[in-house]
Amino acid sequence: MGSELIQRFSNLLVRLLALNFLTLVFCIPVITAGASLTAMHDCLLKVLRRTDDQVGKQFLRSFRSNLKQATLLWLPFLLIFSAALVNTVILLAAPDTLADWVVVPAAAAAITAFLLFQFVMPMQAHFENTPLNILRSAAILAVAYLPRTVLMAVLWIVPVALFWNVTLSWSLIALFGLSVPGYLCARLYDPIFRRLEENQEQEGIEQ
């Protein structure tokens, strides 16, 4: 039993390492980060549910099939996050440069977008729908399961905080900084997705 658990854990680490590498590489152009994160979530959910062991092939397949729509979903978030980053840099360099009427709405928009983003790419990876419906459903889930949403957001913030404050963590973040938080988030949103799948099946039976 113990050796089996060790083997399963080792296999999981290998898959997470491979997924982290692929996700980082395909995120480098920035514009393709949405499709890369979508492909990662697609693979992570399959790893979690043990429905596919070929993470490399599955990642590439999912990246290609989601490239167009995931990019459309990603662009608004990229603009919001970029604006928040620029504001942060300006505030750190010259705190009195920006007025509160600029900082507060920008910060609120960035936080709201970040919370919403926790469900956007996972839903794009797992459910077929239009971009607007994906965003609408993600917003509903983010509010309905707010504690999970916040926890998922925190899981993504931790590697960033470690990167800036703990030098020894850089290598671990480079190896698992995307895939491990993504995997932990998948464990949180998987029960929600299963309920949605059950509802869809029930609606299909009733029709």
QUIRA-V910827 format. One line per field, one symbol per residue. phi: phi as a letter, one per 40 degrees, with the letter a starting at -180 (. if undefined). psi: psi as a letter, one per 40 degrees, with the letter a starting at -180 (. if undefined). burial: # if it has 24 or more other C-alpha atoms within 12 Angstrom, else .. A space follows every 10 residues. Layout:
phi: ???
psi: ???
burial: ???
This chain:
phi: .ccccccccc cccccccccc cccccccdcg cccccccccc cdcccccccf baccccccdc cccccbdccc ccccdccccc cccccccccc cccadccccc cccccccccc cccccccdbc cdcccbbcac dccccccccc ccccbddcdc ccccdccddc ccccbbcccd cccccbcbcc dccccccccd cccccccccc ccccccc
psi: dddddddddd dddddddddd dddddeeded dedddddddd ddddddddef ehegdddddd dddddedddd dddddddddd dddddddddd dddgdedhid eddddddddd dddddddded ddddddihii dddddddddd ddddfddddd dddddddddd ddddehdeed dddddedddd dddddddded dddddddddd dddddd.
burial: .......... .#..###### ####.##... .######### ########.. ..####.### .##..##.## ########.# #..#..#... .......... ..#..##..# .######### #######... #..##.###. ##..#..### ###.##..#. .......... ..######## ########## .##....... .......
